[in-house]
Amino acid sequence: MSNCPTATFTVLFRAPGHPWKPHSDSLGRAPRVARHLALAHEIERRIRTGEFNDLAHAARAFGLTRARITQISNLTLLAPAIQAEILALPPVTAGRDTISERALRPIVVETVWERQVALWRRLRPRSAA
């Protein structure tokens, strides 16, 4: 496991009650699915360390439903190669994200990583090909 690639991200979560403001940065923003993947790994880490008891506890802490936390957490079930590509997606500078968490759900339920990768190749944005 020590030769597995890793990525480190700083994810800033807004406090409950503070409105979301779009970034005015001309460089763009990280794709939402990449932020969700980072959140999924953060939730998993906090459960492992005992900060959260389970996903229900995480849901309460983040002010989300248990179903939504499960959807986000399921992103950690993606093949490592897919996760790496998601984290390497280019910033979104205008318009909508090229891929969504919802579009990944059929891939997440596939248990064999090789089949996940085949499904991902059909789904992934052309710029990432």
PETA-V401517 format. One record per pair of residues at least 6 apart in sequence whose ideal C-beta (glycine too) atoms are under 6 Angstrom apart, sorted by the first residue. I is the first residue (numbers start at 1). J is the second residue. Records with the same first field share a line. If there is no record, write none. Layout:
I = J ; J
This chain:
7 = 87
9 = 38
11 = 38
16 = 63
23 = 29
27 = 91
28 = 91 ; 92 ; 93
29 = 91 ; 92
31 = 89 ; 92 ; 97
32 = 97
33 = 86 ; 99 ; 101
34 = 86 ; 87 ; 89
36 = 72 ; 101
37 = 75 ; 86
39 = 72
40 = 72 ; 73 ; 75 ; 76
43 = 58 ; 73
44 = 76
46 = 52
52 = 58
55 = 69 ; 70
56 = 66
58 = 69
59 = 66 ; 69
74 = 108
77 = 108
79 = 113 ; 116 ; 117
81 = 117
82 = 120
85 = 128
98 = 125
99 = 125
107 = 116 ; 119 ; 120
110 = 116
